[in-house]
Amino acid sequence: MGIVEEAHNVKVLGFGERTIVLAHGFGTDQSVWKHLIPHLLDDNQRIILYDNMGAGTTNPDYFDFQRYSTLEGYTYDLLAILEELRVDSCVFVGHSVSGMIGALASISRPDLFSKIIMVGASPRYLNDVDYYGGFEQEDLDQLFEAMRSNYKAWCSGFAPLAVGGDMDSVAVQEFSRTLFNMRPDIALSVAQTIFQSDMRQILCLVTVPCHIMQSMKDLAVPVVVSEYLHQNLGGESIVEVMSSDGHLPQLSSPEVVIPMLLRHIRHDIAL
């Protein structure tokens, strides 16, 4: 195993001609895909899982605050993983921020991506003139301050809001666990990088076909954002709004999301 693979806890499962790369969002790790993986293995696909640097499962000593102050740092990591594993083409499934990380990576290396599937992705979380991202700067400042002052308490409050359920739900408990696992200063830095990012200008440079999947109700990403992505991506794209609630539908509504994900992974034709 190479240094990059070890640092990101890379796992390669299954055998097959097609390679599926699964990338997680903020506050989670590769375990967020646990409901999807058995179905992909049944399909005889080669599956690559990895953890973004800063996830609670990664070594915090490897986290470079400057490198990960922009999404480009994560993009370089993804390209390094694909190079180390000698991947020449893949279907990339990116949840939340990883949807944008995959899009960025595809601009410099479109040959590596046959398709990008975005689940709850957003190019910008802040509202702007003629753009609704869902948050005002004041909202984000309060969120960051809450993380700074009492991280554990913030996690307990944020998890049910993000997942869209009560503390007793398995999905909320799972997200709480992976959030708690992050070192608080790293979690704050990652959240600031993501929530303050603005990827709108690069969308037109993304020429790889994109399948956009979005929950009907999502604290972090309003439904209109998926339509904005569809209108502004440079290549072919399709949108599917799911009858799911929350920002982690692959955990909270697997019965809805997994069949849809499988359909998008298996087929290249538009809906």
C-alpha positions, 0 to 999 in steps of 0.5 A: 500500500502506498503512502497516499492510500494509507493516509486516506484509509483507502479500501479496494473491494470487489473485481470488475471492469468498471471502477466506482469511487465513493467519496463522503461529505463533511462530518462523515467517513467512508462508512456512510456508504455501508448500505450501498456497498453490498449491492455494488459487490453483487454487480461485480464492480471494483469499488474504491473507498477513501476518507477525506483528510480531516475525517475522524478516521484519519491521522490528525497529524497529516492535516495541513490547515493551509493545504485544506483551506481550499477545496483544491487540497482535497482535489489533489488528494483524489487525483493522487489516489486515482494515480496510485491505484492506476485508475484510468476511468471511474464513475465517481459518486461524491456526497456533499462537498465531494461532489464539488471535489470530483467536479474540480478534479474532472476539470484537470483530468476529464479522462479519469471520470466517465460520470460524476454522481453528485448527492446533495452537492452545492457550489455555494452555501451562501446566498448572493445576488440572484443566487439562493444557497440557503445561508446568510453570513450571519448564520454561518458565523453563528455556526462557527462560533457554536463549534468553537465554544462547545464542539460536543454540544454543537455536534449533538444539536447539528446531527439531527438537523442535518440528518432530519430525524431525532436523536434516537434514529440510527442515522442520527446516531451514526452521523453523531459518531463520525462528527464526534470523531473529528478533532474540534479544531480540524472540524471547524477548519473543514466546515469553514472551508466548505461553507465559505467556498464558491465554485460557481465560476468553475461549473462551466468547465466541467464537461464530464456528464453529471447526475445530480441527486438531491433530497426534497428537504435538506438543511444544507442544500435547498432544492433550487441549488440542484437546478442551478447546478444543472443549468450551469455545468458545462457538460450533460447533466440530469437532476433527480429530486428524491423523496428523502429528508436530510443531507445524508439520505444514503444513511437516513433513507437507504430504501429510497436512495440506494435503488436510485444510486444504483440506477445512476451508477449502472446507466449512462442514459438520461432519465 
